[in-house]
Amino acid sequence: MKSQLNVMAKKHVHDELEDFASVYRLRGKGEAVTFAAFVTRELVQRADFDAKAARMLDDFTEAYHRDREIHSS
């Protein structure tokens, strides 16, 4: 089942989604959001058995929370 996701985000996030779509040959920003969720899920799963991936995930999480206002809408 598919439902629409209206993303309220800063312009730079929309620009990054367009870049993801271009670089990874996706079909637009909607698929770029799906791809970002897919990559995140895979990183979380990899972190369960790979210490380097776990550290990366921790670093990304910390950086996001530290700079949340820059990244969020």
N, C-alpha and C positions, 0 to 999 in steps of 0.2 A: 504494500500500500504506500502510495506516495502522497506527501503533503507538502504544501508550500512553506518555505522558510524565508521570511522577509528579514534580512539581516540589517539591523540598525548599527552601523559602525562608522568610524571615521573614514575619511576619504582614503587615507593611506592603506587601510585594511582592504578596501575595495580594489585599490591599485595592486596590492599584493596578490589578491585572489586572481585578478586578471593575469598577473605575471605567472602564477602557478599554472593557470590554465594553458598559457602559451608554452612554458618550459616543459611541462609534463604531458602535453598533447591532450588536454582535457576539453570537455565541451562547454566551457564557460565557468562563471563564478560559482554556480550551484554545484557543479561537479567538483570544483576546487575545494569547496567546503567539505564535501563528502570525502575527498582525498585526504584533506587535513585530519579529519576524524579517523580515517583508516590508518594513516601513518602514526597518529598518536596512540591508537589502540595497539598497533604492532609494537611500538616502543615500550608501552606499558607491559605487554606480554614478554618481550625480550628482557626487560629489566628483572623479571622474576628469576632468571637464571644466568644473567650476564651482569657482573658487577660494573663494568664500564658503562653499559646502557643505563643501569640504575643511577649511577652518578650523573650521567647526562640528563636524565629525566629530573633528578633532584635539582640540578643547576638550572634547567629550563623553568621549572616550577618556581624556584626562588626568584629568578630574574623577572618572570612574569608578575609575580606578586609585588616585587619591589617597584616595578614600573607600570603597575596596573593601569594607572590613569593615562599613560601614553598609548597603551594597547587597546583599551576598551572604549566603548562609545560614551 
